[in-house]
Amino acid sequence: MPIRSSAGINVPVLAINGADDPFFCGLLAADCRTGTTLANFELPFFGPRATVEGYVVPNTGHGLNIERTAPRTYTAMIDFLDRHVGH
């Protein structure tokens, strides 16, 4: 059985994906219909005390940083950090 390095992560995690990402959403990959379905898909990969939040960016593919929707992605990341790390 392979060792999952992420199994030792027991802190809040933000999983972010583009709704139209052909590599990480769909048939054999994550369910990217909603942030909740994405988080539920990712949760088993982390430690037992980790909390996973998901955010799916609409009208966005694989390159989150180069999409026109990048500001939405950054806003979600900053909101997550504000809630879990603080200022």
C-alpha positions as CSV (number, residue, x, y, z in Angstrom):
1,M,0.0,0.0,0.0
2,P,1.5,3.4,-1.0
3,I,2.2,5.9,1.8
4,R,0.2,9.1,1.5
5,S,2.3,12.0,2.6
6,S,-0.8,14.1,3.0
7,A,-2.2,11.7,5.6
8,G,-0.1,13.6,8.2
9,I,-1.8,16.9,7.5
10,N,-4.2,17.7,10.3
11,V,-4.9,21.4,9.8
12,P,-7.5,23.3,7.8
13,V,-7.1,22.7,4.1
14,L,-8.6,24.6,1.1
15,A,-9.2,22.6,-2.0
16,I,-9.7,24.8,-5.0
17,N,-10.5,23.8,-8.6
18,G,-11.8,25.2,-11.7
19,A,-15.3,23.9,-12.6
20,D,-14.1,23.2,-16.2
21,D,-10.8,21.6,-15.3
22,P,-10.5,18.6,-17.6
23,F,-7.6,17.1,-15.6
24,F,-8.9,17.1,-12.0
25,C,-12.7,17.1,-12.4
26,G,-14.9,14.5,-13.8
27,L,-15.0,10.8,-14.6
28,L,-12.1,9.4,-12.5
29,A,-11.2,12.5,-10.6
30,A,-12.8,14.9,-8.2
31,D,-16.5,15.8,-8.2
32,C,-16.3,19.6,-9.0
33,R,-20.1,20.4,-9.0
34,T,-19.8,22.3,-5.7
35,G,-17.3,23.2,-3.1
36,T,-18.9,20.7,-0.8
37,T,-18.5,17.8,-3.3
38,L,-14.9,18.8,-3.9
39,A,-14.2,18.9,-0.2
40,N,-15.8,15.5,0.4
41,F,-13.7,14.0,-2.4
42,E,-10.5,15.4,-0.9
43,L,-11.1,14.8,2.8
44,P,-10.0,11.1,2.9
45,F,-6.5,12.1,1.6
46,F,-5.8,14.1,4.8
47,G,-5.3,13.2,8.5
48,P,-8.1,12.5,10.9
49,R,-8.1,16.0,12.4
50,A,-7.9,17.9,9.2
51,T,-10.9,20.0,8.0
52,V,-11.3,20.4,4.3
53,E,-13.1,23.3,2.6
54,G,-13.7,23.3,-1.1
55,Y,-14.2,26.1,-3.6
56,V,-15.0,25.5,-7.2
57,V,-14.4,28.5,-9.5
58,P,-17.1,28.7,-12.2
59,N,-16.1,29.2,-15.9
60,T,-12.5,28.2,-15.0
61,G,-10.2,25.5,-16.3
62,H,-6.9,24.1,-15.0
63,G,-4.8,27.3,-14.9
64,L,-6.3,29.1,-12.0
65,N,-3.7,31.9,-12.0
66,I,-4.0,32.7,-15.7
67,E,-7.8,32.6,-16.0
68,R,-9.9,35.7,-16.2
69,T,-11.5,34.5,-13.0
70,A,-8.2,34.6,-11.1
71,P,-9.4,37.4,-8.8
72,R,-12.2,35.1,-7.6
73,T,-9.7,32.4,-6.8
74,Y,-7.5,34.9,-4.9
75,T,-10.5,36.2,-2.9
76,A,-11.4,32.7,-1.9
77,M,-7.8,32.0,-0.7
78,I,-7.6,35.2,1.2
79,D,-10.9,34.6,2.9
80,F,-9.8,31.1,3.9
81,L,-6.6,32.5,5.4
82,D,-8.4,35.3,7.2
83,R,-10.7,32.7,8.8
84,H,-8.1,30.2,9.7
85,V,-4.9,32.2,10.2
86,G,-6.0,35.7,10.9
87,H,-4.3,39.0,10.2
